Amino acid sequence: MSKNSPFEALTREQLIERLEVEVWGSAKPVLAQKLANRVMTLQKINPKGVELVMWLGDASHHSNATAMASWVNRQLDDPYFMQDTREVAPQVALVRRLNQILDKTEAANS
């Protein structure tokens, strides 16, 4: 390695950890978008609608698609979500979580 390489002083383990973080950082948004699309298809959610924005997103989201992608991205950071996916496919775990949110919202509005 060259003298100016930022990786020269890293141990093998540190280098692997840094690479994992960088790869996950670039892959996670793509995975989140794919899972969000799958959940919207499974639940028959209109991506161009706005019904879910107030429960899943924030003021920066103007459609179900962007709110869902943001929400899925946050779910991917949740260690309990990773545990949920040991038993079922990620999109199934996401549908379950989405239904819990919507059930709570419906109960609160009743």
C-alpha positions as CSV (number, residue, x, y, z in Angstrom):
1,M,0.0,0.0,0.0
2,S,1.1,3.6,-0.6
3,K,2.2,5.8,2.2
4,N,-1.0,7.9,1.8
5,S,-3.4,5.0,2.1
6,P,-6.1,5.5,4.8
7,F,-6.3,1.7,5.1
8,E,-2.6,1.1,5.9
9,A,-3.0,1.6,9.7
10,L,-6.1,-0.6,10.0
11,T,-6.1,-4.1,11.3
12,R,-7.7,-6.7,9.2
13,E,-10.8,-6.7,11.4
14,Q,-11.1,-2.9,11.2
15,L,-10.8,-3.0,7.5
16,I,-13.5,-5.7,7.2
17,E,-15.8,-3.7,9.5
18,R,-15.3,-0.5,7.5
19,L,-16.0,-2.2,4.3
20,E,-19.2,-3.9,5.7
21,V,-20.4,-0.5,6.8
22,E,-19.7,1.1,3.4
23,V,-21.3,-1.8,1.5
24,W,-24.4,-1.8,3.8
25,G,-24.6,2.0,3.5
26,S,-24.9,1.8,-0.2
27,A,-27.0,-1.4,-0.4
28,K,-29.5,-0.5,2.3
29,P,-31.5,2.2,0.4
30,V,-31.8,-0.1,-2.6
31,L,-33.0,-3.0,-0.4
32,A,-35.4,-0.7,1.4
33,Q,-36.9,0.5,-1.9
34,K,-37.3,-3.1,-3.2
35,L,-39.0,-4.2,0.1
36,A,-41.2,-1.1,0.2
37,N,-42.4,-1.9,-3.4
38,R,-43.0,-5.5,-2.4
39,V,-45.0,-4.5,0.7
40,M,-47.1,-2.0,-1.3
41,T,-47.9,-4.7,-3.9
42,L,-48.8,-7.3,-1.2
43,Q,-51.0,-4.8,0.6
44,K,-52.4,-3.2,-2.6
45,I,-51.2,0.3,-1.5
46,N,-51.2,3.0,-4.1
47,P,-47.6,4.3,-4.3
48,K,-48.9,7.7,-5.5
49,G,-51.4,8.0,-2.7
50,V,-50.8,9.8,0.5
51,E,-52.8,7.8,3.0
52,L,-49.8,6.4,4.9
53,V,-47.6,9.5,4.9
54,M,-48.7,10.8,8.3
55,W,-48.2,7.4,9.9
56,L,-45.0,6.2,8.2
57,G,-43.2,9.3,7.0
58,D,-42.7,13.0,7.9
59,A,-43.3,16.3,6.2
60,S,-40.6,15.6,3.6
61,H,-42.7,12.7,2.1
62,H,-45.3,13.4,-0.4
63,S,-46.4,10.0,-1.4
64,N,-47.0,6.5,0.1
65,A,-44.0,5.3,-1.9
66,T,-41.5,7.7,-0.3
67,A,-43.0,7.3,3.2
68,M,-42.9,3.5,2.9
69,A,-39.3,3.5,1.7
70,S,-38.3,5.7,4.5
71,W,-40.2,3.6,7.0
72,V,-38.7,0.3,5.7
73,N,-35.2,1.9,5.8
74,R,-35.8,2.6,9.6
75,Q,-37.0,-0.9,10.1
76,L,-33.8,-2.3,8.6
77,D,-31.9,-0.5,11.4
78,D,-34.0,-2.1,14.1
79,P,-32.3,-5.2,15.6
80,Y,-35.7,-6.7,16.5
81,F,-36.6,-6.6,12.9
82,M,-33.7,-8.8,12.0
83,Q,-34.9,-11.2,14.7
84,D,-38.4,-11.2,13.1
85,T,-36.9,-12.1,9.7
86,R,-35.4,-15.4,11.1
87,E,-38.9,-16.8,11.1
88,V,-40.4,-15.2,8.0
89,A,-39.4,-13.4,4.9
90,P,-38.6,-9.7,5.3
91,Q,-41.7,-8.5,3.4
92,V,-43.9,-10.6,5.6
93,A,-42.3,-9.2,8.8
94,L,-42.8,-5.7,7.3
95,V,-46.5,-6.4,6.5
96,R,-47.0,-7.5,10.1
97,R,-45.4,-4.4,11.5
98,L,-47.4,-2.2,9.1
99,N,-50.6,-3.8,10.1
100,Q,-49.7,-3.3,13.8
101,I,-49.3,0.4,13.2
102,L,-52.5,0.7,11.2
103,D,-54.5,-1.3,13.8
104,K,-53.2,1.0,16.6
105,T,-54.1,4.0,14.5
106,E,-57.6,2.6,13.8
107,A,-58.2,1.8,17.5
108,A,-57.0,5.3,18.5
109,N,-59.5,6.9,16.1
110,S,-62.4,4.7,17.2
